[in-house]
Amino acid sequence: MDIPSIVDYLSGLLWGLPAIIILVSTGLVVGILGGFYQIRKFGLAVKNMFYRGRGGKGEVKPFAIWAATVGAIVGTGNIAGVATAIHLGGPGALFWMWVTAILGMGLKGVEVTLAVWSRRVTPEGRVEGGTPYYIRLIPKIGPALSVVFAVLIIIGGFGTADMLQPNNVALGAEYIGKIFGATTDEQIFQVRLVTGILLMIFTALVILGGIKRIGEVSNYMVPFMAAWYIIFSIGVWIKYGGDLPSAFSQIITGAFNPQAVAGGLAGWTVFTALRYGMARALFSNEAGAGSTPNVYAYMTIDHPGRAAFYGIFEVFMDTIVICSVTGLTIVISGVHIERPDLSGAALVMEAFYRAYGAYASAILGVALALFAYTTMLTFAWIVEINWVYLFSRILKLPEKPMRYLVRVLWIVPSIPAAVMGELFETLWNFADMSYGLMMLVNVIAVVYFTPLALKLIKDFYSRHIYETGEVKK
């Protein structure tokens, strides 16, 4: 067996049933110990979105942080991944996405609470923190595990967000280019090349400005891209009569008796619906992976427990909203039954094509490009946090040069990844393997610190003043 095959096997093993079992079990434990606070206090999560950081410490406004984290996890998987889950597991997969998202909301709340709780103030007066900062607080093994986590997320970030996402942006541009007649191999190459050059320029303009600029850009771009995708998806629903009751009936029936769904495919079973639905939810919102908590550490906030409710709403937006929009678009249009030969983004494209004709590729292309670009921006921040932790906090190298070095390294692959993205498949699998190992390290910390995090969360919501958003002293 050659190295690429070994990497592919290990990646599939880590992100197969073992990951599902570990993350769902951890989410269930958090839910039971916390009294499923993510459900009982969901109204507080909604109201909390209007908090503006009054009385808090941090570097970036709360909504900008939340938008950046949503930008990180809402990616092409919310389109292609959901479509694949429904193709393989039937409409019932969407139901199990919802169930898993509810568990993930509580799990993400614990992670981000720990990120704010463990952050520190530098001698220069700046707030810094992230996932390795709470991992290192585990007695005895913590410092070593924090280094392992930092190394793994750097590898994973460069391999996926920095290599895969430029290719996805270029794919979106390719869809748009078809509207203007770019159909030959040479024309497609030119579209991808120009996309890579523009991507490198615009990425540099944002990330060289540091974390605040990433937050500012996300503050505007993420709501726009979400609205773009949701509005045009609803257009597909309207085209097909907007029969939501029938769609929900298929989803609920498909979760427990897939063969009872009219036109259901032979391969749909309860197990496939559960497996692919859970997998898509977990891999989409990244609850338990330890990625987005890095960003929450920089939130201007007055109480660590408040951060949990941003984490809850992050998962809600990603899975309950965006993934559901994709799923409902497929189910309402009926393409999952009428076109069993299609999967992934092609299945969603078919639904859009039936509603918008030739313009479908441009509409979906814009969504794919924006989803991929925001993921690339926020992960530049996430990787930088762990890069500085590893090289400047652990190895004691000068911080400023290390920051600029990682930003330059992040920008460089944009052009080759946009033009030749398909050649990086082994690298992506290696990055996925790193992500799987990273998740295992983070789960150890989450399990260890869950009682503390839940105590902080309860302290916040028990003393929270709903009218003003303040916390009783």
C-alpha positions in Angstrom: 0.0 0.0 0.0 1.5 3.4 -1.0 1.6 6.5 1.1 -1.5 8.2 -0.5 -3.5 5.1 0.1 -2.5 4.9 3.7 -3.3 8.5 4.3 -6.7 8.1 2.6 -7.4 5.0 4.7 -6.5 6.7 8.0 -8.4 9.8 7.1 -11.5 7.8 6.4 -11.1 5.8 9.6 -10.7 8.9 11.8 -13.7 10.7 10.2 -15.9 7.6 9.9 -17.9 6.0 12.6 -15.3 6.5 15.4 -15.5 10.3 15.0 -19.3 10.2 15.0 -19.4 8.0 18.1 -16.9 10.1 20.0 -18.5 13.5 19.2 -22.1 12.4 19.6 -21.3 10.7 22.9 -19.5 13.8 24.1 -22.3 16.0 23.0 -24.8 13.8 24.8 -22.8 13.8 28.0 -22.6 17.6 27.9 -26.3 17.8 27.2 -27.2 15.6 30.2 -24.9 17.3 32.6 -26.0 20.7 31.5 -29.7 19.9 31.5 -29.7 20.6 27.7 -29.2 24.3 28.4 -28.9 24.9 24.7 -32.6 24.1 24.3 -33.9 25.6 27.6 -32.0 28.8 27.1 -32.2 29.1 23.3 -34.2 32.3 23.7 -31.2 33.8 25.5 -29.0 32.9 22.6 -31.2 34.8 20.3 -31.3 37.9 22.6 -27.6 37.6 23.2 -27.0 38.4 19.5 -27.8 42.0 20.2 -25.1 42.4 22.9 -22.5 44.8 21.8 -19.7 44.1 24.2 -20.6 46.7 26.9 -18.5 46.2 30.0 -16.3 43.5 28.4 -12.7 43.0 27.5 -11.3 41.8 24.2 -10.1 42.8 20.8 -13.1 42.4 18.4 -16.8 43.1 18.7 -19.0 40.1 19.5 -21.1 40.1 16.3 -17.9 40.3 14.2 -16.4 37.3 16.0 -19.6 35.4 15.6 -19.8 36.2 11.9 -16.1 35.2 11.4 -16.8 31.8 13.0 -19.9 31.3 10.9 -17.8 32.2 7.9 -15.2 29.6 8.9 -17.7 26.6 9.2 -20.2 27.6 6.5 -18.5 26.3 3.4 -19.0 24.3 0.3 -19.9 21.3 2.5 -23.1 23.0 3.4 -24.1 22.7 -0.3 -22.2 19.6 -1.7 -22.0 17.7 1.6 -25.7 18.0 2.5 -26.6 16.9 -1.1 -24.3 13.9 -0.8 -25.9 13.0 2.6 -29.4 13.0 1.1 -28.2 11.2 -2.0 -26.8 8.4 0.2 -29.2 8.4 3.1 -32.4 9.9 1.8 -34.4 12.9 3.1 -34.2 11.4 6.6 -30.5 12.3 6.8 -31.7 15.9 7.3 -33.6 14.9 10.5 -30.5 13.4 12.0 -28.5 16.5 11.1 -30.9 18.4 13.2 -30.7 16.0 16.2 -26.9 16.1 16.0 -26.8 19.9 15.7 -28.8 20.2 19.0 -26.1 18.1 20.7 -23.4 20.1 18.9 -24.8 23.4 20.1 -24.2 22.4 23.7 -20.8 21.0 22.9 -19.7 24.2 21.0 -21.0 26.3 24.0 -18.6 24.5 26.3 -15.7 24.9 23.9 -16.1 28.6 23.4 -16.7 29.2 27.1 -13.3 27.6 27.8 -11.6 29.7 25.2 -12.8 32.9 26.8 -12.1 31.6 30.4 -8.5 30.6 29.6 -7.4 33.7 27.6 -4.8 36.0 29.1 -3.7 39.6 28.9 -0.2 40.2 27.4 2.3 42.6 28.9 1.3 45.0 26.1 -2.3 44.9 27.3 -3.7 42.8 24.5 -6.0 39.8 25.0 -4.8 36.5 23.6 -6.0 33.0 23.8 -7.4 30.0 21.9 -7.9 26.3 22.0 -4.3 25.4 23.0 -4.5 27.8 25.9 -7.2 25.8 27.6 -5.7 22.4 26.6 -2.5 23.3 28.3 -4.3 23.7 31.6 -5.0 20.0 31.9 -2.7 18.7 34.7 0.5 17.0 33.6 -0.3 16.2 30.0 -1.8 19.6 29.1 1.3 21.4 27.8 2.3 18.5 25.6 -1.2 18.1 24.2 -1.5 21.8 23.5 1.6 21.6 21.3 0.3 18.6 19.5 -3.0 20.4 18.9 -1.3 23.5 17.5 0.8 21.4 15.1 -2.2 19.5 13.9 -4.4 22.5 13.3 -1.6 24.3 11.4 -1.2 21.3 9.1 -5.0 20.9 8.8 -5.6 24.6 8.2 -2.9 24.9 5.4 -4.1 21.6 3.8 -7.8 22.3 3.7 -8.6 26.0 4.1 -5.5 27.2 2.3 -5.4 24.6 -0.4 -8.9 23.3 -0.8 -10.8 26.6 -0.5 -9.0 28.5 -3.4 -10.0 25.6 -5.6 -13.6 25.9 -4.4 -13.5 29.7 -5.1 -12.2 28.9 -8.6 -15.0 26.3 -9.0 -17.5 29.0 -8.2 -15.8 31.4 -10.7 -15.9 28.6 -13.3 -19.7 28.3 -12.8 -20.0 32.0 -13.3 -17.7 31.9 -16.3 -20.0 29.5 -18.1 -22.6 32.2 -18.3 -20.1 34.3 -20.4 -19.1 31.4 -22.7 -16.0 30.1 -20.9 -16.4 26.4 -21.8 -13.1 25.2 -23.4 -10.3 23.9 -21.3 -8.2 26.9 -22.1 -10.9 29.3 -21.2 -11.6 27.5 -17.9 -7.9 27.6 -17.1 -7.8 31.4 -17.7 -10.9 31.9 -15.4 -9.2 29.9 -12.7 -5.8 31.7 -13.1 -7.5 35.1 -12.9 -9.5 33.9 -9.9 -6.3 32.8 -8.2 -4.6 36.1 -8.8 -7.6 38.1 -7.5 -8.0 35.8 -4.6 -4.3 36.3 -3.6 -4.7 40.1 -3.8 -8.0 40.3 -1.8 -6.8 37.8 0.8 -3.6 39.8 1.3 -5.5 43.0 1.7 -7.6 41.5 4.5 -5.3 39.2 6.5 -2.3 41.6 6.4 -4.5 44.0 8.3 -4.8 41.5 11.2 -7.6 40.0 13.2 -9.7 43.2 13.4 -9.8 43.5 9.6 -10.9 39.9 9.3 -13.6 40.6 11.8 -14.7 43.7 10.0 -14.9 42.0 6.6 -16.8 39.0 8.1 -19.2 41.4 9.8 -20.6 42.4 6.4 -19.7 39.5 4.1 -21.2 36.6 6.1 -24.7 38.1 6.4 -24.7 38.9 2.7 -23.6 35.5 1.6 -26.1 33.8 3.9 -28.9 36.0 2.6 -27.9 35.4 -1.0 -28.1 31.7 -0.7 -31.2 31.6 1.4 -33.2 34.0 -0.8 -32.3 32.2 -4.1 -33.0 28.8 -2.4 -36.5 30.0 -1.3 -37.0 31.0 -5.0 -36.6 27.3 -5.8 -39.2 26.4 -3.2 -41.6 28.9 -4.7 -41.0 27.4 -8.1 -42.2 24.1 -6.8 -45.2 25.4 -4.9 -43.3 25.7 -1.6 -44.8 22.5 -0.3 -43.0 22.5 3.1 -45.4 20.1 4.8 -44.8 17.4 2.2 -41.0 18.0 2.5 -41.0 17.7 6.3 -43.2 14.6 6.0 -40.5 13.0 3.7 -37.8 14.0 6.2 -39.5 12.6 9.3 -40.6 9.5 7.5 -37.2 9.0 6.0 -35.5 9.2 9.3 -37.3 6.1 10.6 -38.7 4.3 7.6 -36.8 5.4 4.4 -38.5 2.9 2.2 -41.9 4.5 2.9 -40.8 7.7 1.2 -42.5 7.9 -2.2 -39.9 7.0 -4.9 -37.3 6.1 -2.2 -34.1 4.5 -3.5 -33.2 0.9 -2.6 -30.0 1.9 -0.7 -31.8 4.2 1.8 -32.0 2.7 5.3 -32.3 4.0 8.8 -28.6 3.4 9.3 -27.6 5.3 6.2 -29.9 8.2 7.1 -28.5 8.3 10.6 -24.8 7.8 9.6 -24.6 10.4 6.8 -26.9 12.9 8.5 -24.9 12.8 11.7 -21.6 12.9 9.8 -22.6 15.9 7.7 -23.8 17.9 10.8 -20.6 17.2 12.8 -18.2 17.9 10.0 -20.1 21.0 9.0 -20.4 22.8 12.3 -17.1 21.4 13.7 -18.5 21.1 17.2 -15.9 19.4 19.3 -13.1 19.9 16.8 -11.6 22.9 18.6 -11.3 25.2 15.5 -13.6 28.2 16.0 -13.0 28.5 19.8 -9.6 30.0 18.9 -11.5 33.1 17.5 -13.9 33.5 20.4 -10.9 34.1 22.7 -10.6 37.6 21.2 -14.3 38.5 21.7 -15.1 41.7 23.6 -17.2 40.1 26.3 -18.0 40.5 30.0 -18.5 36.9 31.1 -17.1 33.6 29.7 -20.5 32.0 30.0 -22.0 34.5 27.6 -19.7 33.2 24.8 -21.6 29.8 25.0 -24.7 31.4 23.6 -22.8 32.8 20.6 -21.5 29.2 20.1 -25.0 27.8 20.2 -26.2 30.3 17.6 -23.1 29.6 15.4 -24.1 25.9 15.1 -27.8 26.8 14.7 -27.0 29.1 11.8 -24.7 26.6 10.1 -26.7 23.4 10.5 -30.3 24.2 11.4 -30.4 27.1 8.9 -27.9 26.8 6.0 -27.8 23.0 5.8 -31.6 22.8 6.1 -32.0 25.3 3.3 -29.9 23.0 1.0 -31.8 19.9 2.2 -35.2 21.5 1.7 -34.3 22.8 -1.7 -33.4 19.3 -2.8 -36.4 17.6 -1.2 -39.0 20.2 -2.4 -37.6 20.1 -6.0 -37.6 16.3 -6.0 -34.2 16.1 -7.7 -33.0 13.5 -5.2 -35.6 11.0 -6.6 -35.7 12.1 -10.2 -31.9 12.3 -10.7 -30.4 9.4 -8.6 -27.3 9.7 -10.9 -26.4 13.1 -9.4 -24.7 13.8 -6.1 -23.0 16.7 -4.3 -23.1 20.2 -5.8 -24.4 18.8 -9.1 -27.6 17.7 -7.3 -28.1 21.3 -6.0 -27.2 22.7 -9.3 -30.0 20.6 -10.9 -32.5 22.1 -8.5 -31.4 25.6 -9.2 -31.3 25.0 -12.9 -34.9 24.0 -13.0 -35.8 27.3 -11.3 -33.4 29.8 -12.8 -32.3 28.2 -16.1 -28.9 29.3 -17.4 -28.4 31.7 -14.5 -28.3 28.9 -12.0 -24.6 28.4 -12.4 -23.9 32.0 -11.7 -26.2 32.1 -8.6 -24.7 29.0 -7.1 -21.2 30.0 -8.2 -21.4 33.2 -6.2 -22.5 31.2 -3.1 -19.7 28.7 -3.5 -17.1 31.4 -4.0 -18.2 33.4 -1.0 -18.6 30.4 1.3 -15.0 29.2 0.4 -13.5 32.7 0.7 -14.9 33.4 4.2 -13.7 30.0 5.3 -10.2 30.9 4.0 -10.1 34.2 5.8 -11.2 33.0 9.2 -8.9 30.0 9.1 -6.0 32.3 8.3 -6.7 33.8 11.8 -7.1 30.4 13.4 -3.8 29.1 12.0 -2.1 32.4 13.0 -3.2 32.0 16.6 -1.8 28.5 16.8 1.3 29.4 14.8 2.1 32.2 17.3 1.4 29.9 20.2 3.8 27.3 18.9 6.6 29.4 17.6 6.5 32.5 19.9 5.0 31.2 23.2 6.6 27.8 23.2 9.7 28.2 21.1 10.2 31.8 22.1 10.8 33.2 18.6 10.0 36.9 18.0 6.2 37.3 17.6 6.0 40.1 15.0 8.1 38.3 12.3 6.3 35.0 13.0 2.9 36.7 12.4 4.0 38.2 9.1 5.6 35.0 8.0 2.5 32.9 8.5 0.4 35.5 6.7 2.7 35.5 3.7 2.7 31.7 3.7 -1.1 31.7 3.7 -1.3 33.9 0.7 1.2 32.1 -1.5 -0.8 28.9 -2.4 -3.8 30.9 -3.8 -2.8 30.7 -7.4 -1.5 27.1 -7.7 -4.4 25.8 -5.6 -7.0 27.7 -7.8 -5.5 26.4 -11.0 -4.4 22.9 -10.0 -6.5 22.1 -7.0 -7.4 18.6 -8.1 -3.7 17.6 -7.8 -3.8 18.3 -4.0 -6.1 15.3 -3.2 -3.5 13.5 -1.1 -2.6 16.7 0.8 -6.3 17.2 1.6 -6.6 13.7 2.9 -3.5 14.3 5.0 -5.0 17.5 6.4 -8.3 15.6 7.1 -6.3 13.0 9.1 -4.6 15.9 11.0 -8.1 17.3 11.8 -9.2 13.9 13.1 -6.3 13.7 15.5 -6.8 17.3 16.5 -10.4 16.5 17.3 -9.3 13.7 19.6 -7.0 16.0 21.5 -9.6 18.7 21.9 -12.2 16.2 23.1 -9.9 15.2 26.0 -9.8 18.8 27.2 -13.5 19.3 26.7 -14.4 16.2 28.7 -12.0 17.2 31.5 -13.2 20.8 31.7 -17.0 20.3 31.0 -18.0 20.6 34.7 -16.2 23.9 35.0 -17.6 25.3 31.7 -21.2 24.3 32.6 -20.7 26.0 36.0 -19.6 29.2 34.2 -22.5 29.0 31.7 -25.1 28.5 34.5 -23.5 31.4 36.5 -24.1 33.6 33.4 -27.7 32.7 32.6 -28.8 32.7 36.2 -27.5 36.2 36.8 -28.3 37.6 33.3 -30.5 40.7 33.1 -32.7 40.2 30.0 -33.7 43.8 29.6 -30.2 45.3 29.5 -28.0 42.4 28.6 -25.9 43.0 31.7 -24.8 40.5 34.3 -25.6 41.0 38.0 -22.5 41.4 40.1 
